[in-house]
Amino acid sequence: MKRILASVAIVLVLSAGAFAQQQPAPAPTPAEEASLHGFGDRDKTCQEWTDACRTCRRAENGDPVCSNIGPACQPQAITCSRRSEPAK
């Protein structure tokens, strides 16, 4: 009986470890979320930027308008994909 209980305990411990490894990455923290939205404030010439998961563009009033993140997407470094035309 003790062998059966020990075997069950070992299986449960190993299963819990495997389950913990399969959990998805946590959602971005508010600071990470703000960095995508704040990118336009740091680079005023950038009209559209992306982290390879979401795309933001500058609205006419200057506020960022961003898409939602897709499932299983891994954000990368934020880059500017479109700049404003230089003033002539």
Helices and strands as residue ranges (DSSP letters): H 2-21, H 30-42, E 46-50, E 55-58, E 64-66, E 79-83
